Amino acid sequence: MRTHDPVLVAPDAFKGTLSATEVANAIARGLRAGGWPAVDLCPVADGGEGTAEALRLGLGGETQLARVHDPLGREIEASFVLLDGGRSGLAVVEAAAASGIALLSESERDPFAASTRGTGELIVAAARAGASEVLVAAGGSATSDGGAGALAAIRDAGGLEPGTSVVVLCDVRTPWERAAEVFGPQKGADPATVRRLSRRLDRLAARMARDPRGLPLTGAAGGLSGGLWAELGARLEPGAAFVLGALDFDARMRAAHAVVLGEGRLDESTMEGKLVWEAATRCRQAGVPCFAVVGERRLDAFAARMLDLQMVLEGSSPEQLELAAARLVSAF
């Protein structure tokens, strides 16, 4: 067995259970236990929860705290990251940190009332901490307000300093007008509320400086991405591709013997530009063997062939992930 080339371990978080770092560490322990000591750890994210931590670990940086408001207007403490100790002028704000669905109990979910105001407050805090470019990871929100709350918070703070730019990292390609239909139900909206949300987003789009309707990526975080694009001139980027680029995934992948990916559920949504799809596609194009350890596999045979993973094993706890990773070594 040739073991001098590293295996690149690049999992996303298992949402609600394990962070990307915890998954990566468990897989690494399993690979080493299976007899493959050379491991390159690269926890990743797709623009949703965990994006700030993945970029902080990969690029260096410091976490700062700010007092903001949660989706229902309650004051909370939320974090953002200044990359490279603030020297690069880059900050990372996660919508999930201030406006996330995980901040609400199931009975509190109300996508019509939920506001992105706290995300706007975090953007302001990051800019005041010295960031000239704020990366906003849009996934994981409880909101469908088209970014109205965030934009109001930025206006109330006197706006951003001239020269401050915003880049939204989108975990989905959904356009603005489909945001309520696609994501409203998982945020607690019944069919009638979905219709109300769609009408509200339509009215909001008509009043904005630029019309976000019909454009891919503008529906992320219930239209937060589209609102920031329309009113602040934010640049919209597919989150998975951005994070992989920032972490130098392609060069690390080509230097690896194989790549092991991971995510909580491998299903049809994976095929819509999620992290595993993006990374597996790059591996296939480069001719690097690619494997995955996932919490749950729900792909049909056709989708699995399209993804072209060499092997997919399941494991939901750190111990199960270790055992699965140890089994992978025999396939290298």
C-alpha positions as CSV (number, residue, x, y, z in Angstrom):
1,M,0.0,0.0,0.0
2,R,1.4,3.4,-1.0
3,T,0.8,5.8,1.8
4,H,3.2,8.7,1.2
5,D,0.6,10.9,-0.6
6,P,-2.1,12.4,1.6
7,V,-5.8,11.7,1.5
8,L,-7.6,15.0,1.3
9,V,-10.5,15.0,3.8
10,A,-13.0,17.7,2.9
11,P,-16.4,17.2,4.5
12,D,-19.3,19.7,5.0
13,A,-21.0,19.8,8.4
14,F,-23.7,17.3,9.3
15,K,-26.3,19.9,10.0
16,G,-27.6,19.9,13.5
17,T,-25.2,17.2,14.8
18,L,-21.6,17.6,13.8
19,S,-19.5,20.5,12.6
20,A,-17.3,20.1,9.5
21,T,-14.2,20.1,11.7
22,E,-15.7,17.3,13.9
23,V,-16.5,15.2,10.9
24,A,-13.1,15.8,9.3
25,N,-11.3,14.8,12.6
26,A,-13.3,11.7,12.9
27,I,-12.6,10.6,9.3
28,A,-8.9,11.3,9.8
29,R,-8.8,9.2,12.9
30,G,-10.4,6.3,11.0
31,L,-8.0,6.6,8.1
32,R,-5.1,6.5,10.4
33,A,-6.5,3.6,12.3
34,G,-7.0,1.8,8.9
35,G,-3.3,2.3,8.1
36,W,-3.2,5.6,6.1
37,P,-1.3,8.1,8.2
38,A,-1.0,11.0,5.7
39,V,-4.1,13.1,5.9
40,D,-4.8,16.7,4.7
41,L,-7.7,18.1,6.7
42,C,-9.9,20.6,4.8
43,P,-13.3,21.2,6.5
44,V,-15.5,23.0,4.0
45,A,-18.9,24.6,3.6
46,D,-21.3,25.7,0.8
47,G,-22.3,29.2,2.0
48,G,-24.5,27.9,4.8
49,E,-23.7,27.3,8.4
50,G,-20.0,26.6,9.1
51,T,-18.7,28.8,6.3
52,A,-17.2,31.3,8.7
53,E,-15.4,28.6,10.6
54,A,-14.2,26.8,7.5
55,L,-12.7,30.0,6.1
56,R,-11.2,31.0,9.5
57,L,-9.5,27.6,9.9
58,G,-8.3,27.6,6.3
59,L,-7.1,31.2,6.0
60,G,-6.6,32.3,9.6
61,G,-8.6,34.9,11.4
62,E,-10.2,35.9,14.7
63,T,-13.8,35.7,15.9
64,Q,-15.5,38.8,17.2
65,L,-18.9,39.2,18.9
66,A,-21.7,41.8,18.4
67,R,-25.1,42.4,20.1
68,V,-27.7,41.9,17.4
69,H,-31.4,40.8,17.1
70,D,-32.6,37.3,16.3
71,P,-35.3,36.6,13.7
72,L,-38.1,37.5,16.2
73,G,-36.4,40.7,17.5
74,R,-34.8,39.4,20.7
75,E,-31.3,40.7,21.5
76,I,-28.6,38.1,21.3
77,E,-24.8,37.9,20.9
78,A,-23.6,36.7,17.5
79,S,-20.2,36.2,16.0
80,F,-18.5,37.1,12.8
81,V,-14.9,36.4,11.6
82,L,-12.2,38.9,10.6
83,L,-10.0,36.9,8.2
84,D,-6.2,37.1,8.5
85,G,-6.6,39.1,11.8
86,G,-8.3,41.9,9.9
87,R,-5.2,42.6,7.7
88,S,-6.9,41.4,4.6
89,G,-9.9,43.6,5.0
90,L,-12.2,40.6,4.7
91,A,-14.9,39.6,7.1
92,V,-17.3,36.7,7.1
93,V,-20.9,37.0,8.4
94,E,-23.2,34.1,8.6
95,A,-26.9,34.8,8.2
96,A,-27.5,31.7,10.4
97,A,-25.7,33.4,13.3
98,A,-28.2,36.2,13.7
99,S,-31.2,35.2,11.5
100,G,-30.9,31.4,11.6
101,I,-33.7,28.8,11.9
102,A,-31.6,27.1,14.6
103,L,-32.2,30.1,16.9
104,L,-35.9,29.3,17.0
105,S,-37.8,26.4,18.5
106,E,-40.1,24.6,16.1
107,S,-43.2,26.3,17.6
108,E,-41.6,29.8,17.1
109,R,-41.0,29.4,13.4
110,D,-42.9,32.1,11.6
111,P,-41.3,33.0,8.2
112,F,-43.7,35.9,7.7
113,A,-42.6,37.6,10.9
114,A,-39.0,36.5,10.9
115,S,-36.6,39.3,10.0
116,T,-33.0,39.5,8.7
117,R,-32.4,42.6,10.8
118,G,-29.7,40.9,12.9
119,T,-27.8,39.9,9.8
120,G,-27.7,43.6,8.7
121,E,-26.4,44.5,12.2
122,L,-23.7,41.9,11.9
123,I,-22.7,43.4,8.5
124,V,-22.5,46.8,10.0
125,A,-20.4,45.5,13.0
126,A,-18.0,43.8,10.6
127,A,-17.6,46.9,8.5
128,R,-17.0,49.0,11.7
129,A,-14.4,46.5,12.8
130,G,-12.4,47.4,9.7
131,A,-13.6,45.1,6.9
132,S,-13.7,46.6,3.5
133,E,-15.3,43.5,2.0
134,V,-18.0,41.5,3.9
135,L,-18.7,37.9,2.8
136,V,-22.3,37.0,3.8
137,A,-22.9,33.3,4.0
138,A,-26.6,33.1,3.3
139,G,-27.7,29.6,4.2
140,G,-29.6,28.4,7.2
141,S,-32.0,31.4,7.7
142,A,-35.4,31.4,9.3
143,T,-36.4,34.3,7.1
144,S,-38.3,35.1,3.9
145,D,-38.2,38.9,4.0
146,G,-36.1,39.6,0.9
147,G,-33.4,41.1,3.1
148,A,-35.8,44.0,4.1
149,G,-34.7,43.7,7.8
150,A,-31.0,43.6,7.0
151,L,-31.3,46.6,4.6
152,A,-33.3,48.6,7.3
153,A,-30.6,47.9,9.9
154,I,-27.9,49.1,7.5
155,R,-29.8,52.2,6.7
156,D,-30.5,52.9,10.4
157,A,-26.8,52.7,11.1
158,G,-26.1,55.4,8.5
159,G,-25.2,52.9,5.7
160,L,-21.8,51.3,5.0
161,E,-18.7,53.2,4.6
162,P,-17.9,54.2,1.0
163,G,-15.8,51.5,-0.6
164,T,-17.2,48.8,1.6
165,S,-18.4,45.9,-0.6
166,V,-20.6,42.9,0.1
167,V,-20.3,39.4,-1.4
168,V,-23.1,37.0,-0.8
169,L,-22.2,33.3,-0.7
170,C,-25.3,31.4,-1.8
171,D,-25.9,27.8,-0.9
172,V,-28.7,27.5,-3.5
173,R,-29.3,28.8,-7.0
174,T,-33.0,29.4,-6.5
175,P,-34.3,32.7,-8.1
176,W,-36.1,35.3,-6.0
177,E,-39.6,34.5,-7.1
178,R,-39.3,30.8,-6.1
179,A,-37.8,31.5,-2.6
180,A,-41.1,31.2,-0.7
181,E,-42.3,28.2,-2.7
182,V,-39.1,26.2,-2.3
183,F,-38.0,27.1,1.2
184,G,-41.1,28.5,3.0
185,P,-42.4,25.1,4.1
186,Q,-39.2,24.1,5.8
187,K,-39.3,27.4,7.7
188,G,-42.8,26.8,8.9
189,A,-45.0,28.2,6.2
190,D,-48.3,26.5,5.3
191,P,-49.6,26.8,1.7
192,A,-51.5,30.0,2.4
193,T,-48.4,31.6,4.1
194,V,-46.3,30.6,1.1
195,R,-48.7,32.6,-1.2
196,R,-48.5,35.6,1.2
197,L,-44.7,35.4,1.2
198,S,-44.6,35.2,-2.6
199,R,-46.9,38.3,-2.9
200,R,-44.8,40.2,-0.4
201,L,-41.5,39.4,-2.2
202,D,-43.1,40.4,-5.5
203,R,-44.1,43.8,-4.2
204,L,-40.7,44.3,-2.6
205,A,-38.9,43.5,-5.8
206,A,-40.9,46.0,-7.7
207,R,-39.8,48.8,-5.3
208,M,-36.1,47.9,-5.3
209,A,-33.3,49.8,-7.1
210,R,-32.7,46.7,-9.3
211,D,-35.2,43.9,-9.9
212,P,-33.9,40.6,-8.5
213,R,-36.7,38.5,-10.1
214,G,-35.6,35.8,-12.6
215,L,-32.0,35.8,-11.6
216,P,-30.3,32.7,-10.2
217,L,-28.9,32.9,-6.6
218,T,-31.3,35.8,-5.6
219,G,-33.6,33.6,-3.6
220,A,-31.0,32.4,-1.0
221,A,-32.0,33.0,2.6
222,G,-35.5,33.9,1.6
223,G,-34.3,36.6,-0.8
224,L,-31.6,38.1,1.5
225,S,-29.1,37.6,-1.3
226,G,-31.4,39.3,-3.9
227,G,-32.1,42.2,-1.6
228,L,-28.5,42.9,-0.9
229,W,-27.8,42.6,-4.7
230,A,-30.6,44.9,-5.6
231,E,-30.0,47.7,-3.0
232,L,-26.3,47.4,-2.1
233,G,-24.9,46.1,-5.4
234,A,-23.7,43.0,-3.6
235,R,-21.9,40.3,-5.7
236,L,-23.6,36.9,-5.6
237,E,-21.4,33.8,-5.7
238,P,-22.2,30.1,-5.5
239,G,-21.0,29.3,-2.0
240,A,-19.5,25.9,-2.6
241,A,-17.3,27.0,-5.4
242,F,-16.2,30.1,-3.6
243,V,-15.1,28.2,-0.4
244,L,-13.3,25.5,-2.4
245,G,-11.4,28.2,-4.3
246,A,-10.5,30.1,-1.1
247,L,-9.2,27.0,0.5
248,D,-7.1,26.0,-2.6
249,F,-9.1,22.8,-2.9
250,D,-8.1,22.1,-6.6
251,A,-4.3,22.1,-5.9
252,R,-4.7,20.1,-2.7
253,M,-6.9,17.6,-4.5
254,R,-4.4,17.1,-7.3
255,A,-1.6,16.5,-4.8
256,A,-3.7,13.8,-3.0
257,H,-3.9,10.1,-3.4
258,A,-7.7,10.3,-3.0
259,V,-10.4,12.6,-1.6
260,V,-13.0,11.8,1.1
261,L,-16.0,14.1,1.2
262,G,-18.9,14.1,3.7
263,E,-22.3,15.6,4.3
264,G,-25.2,14.8,6.6
265,R,-27.6,13.6,3.8
266,L,-26.7,12.6,0.3
267,D,-29.9,13.2,-1.7
268,E,-31.4,15.0,-4.7
269,S,-30.5,18.4,-3.3
270,T,-26.8,17.4,-3.4
271,M,-27.1,17.5,-7.2
272,E,-28.1,21.2,-7.2
273,G,-24.6,22.6,-6.7
274,K,-24.1,21.5,-3.1
275,L,-20.6,21.0,-1.8
276,V,-20.3,17.3,-2.5
277,W,-21.5,17.8,-6.0
278,E,-19.1,20.6,-6.7
279,A,-16.1,18.8,-5.1
280,A,-16.9,15.4,-6.7
281,T,-17.2,17.0,-10.1
282,R,-13.7,18.6,-9.8
283,C,-12.3,15.2,-8.7
284,R,-13.9,13.4,-11.6
285,Q,-12.5,16.0,-14.1
286,A,-9.0,15.7,-12.6
287,G,-9.1,11.9,-12.4
288,V,-8.7,11.8,-8.6
289,P,-10.6,9.0,-6.8
290,C,-13.3,10.4,-4.7
291,F,-15.2,8.8,-1.8
292,A,-17.8,9.9,0.7
293,V,-18.9,9.2,4.3
294,V,-22.4,10.6,4.9
295,G,-24.9,10.5,7.6
296,E,-27.6,9.2,5.3
297,R,-27.7,8.1,1.7
298,R,-30.9,8.9,-0.3
299,L,-29.8,8.9,-3.9
300,D,-31.2,6.7,-6.6
301,A,-29.0,4.7,-8.9
302,F,-29.0,7.3,-11.7
303,A,-28.1,10.2,-9.5
304,A,-25.3,8.1,-7.9
305,R,-23.8,7.4,-11.3
306,M,-23.8,11.1,-12.1
307,L,-22.0,11.9,-8.9
308,D,-19.5,9.1,-9.7
309,L,-18.2,8.5,-6.2
310,Q,-16.0,5.4,-5.8
311,M,-17.7,4.4,-2.6
312,V,-20.2,5.9,-0.2
313,L,-20.4,4.7,3.4
314,E,-22.8,5.9,6.2
315,G,-22.1,7.0,9.7
316,S,-23.8,9.5,11.9
317,S,-21.7,9.6,15.1
318,P,-17.9,10.2,15.4
319,E,-17.4,6.6,16.3
320,Q,-19.4,5.4,13.2
321,L,-17.5,7.9,11.0
322,E,-14.2,6.5,12.2
323,L,-15.2,2.9,11.5
324,A,-16.4,3.9,8.0
325,A,-13.2,5.8,7.2
326,A,-11.1,2.8,8.3
327,R,-13.0,0.6,5.9
328,L,-12.3,3.0,3.0
329,V,-8.6,2.5,3.3
330,S,-8.9,-1.0,1.7
331,A,-10.4,0.7,-1.4
332,F,-7.5,3.1,-1.9
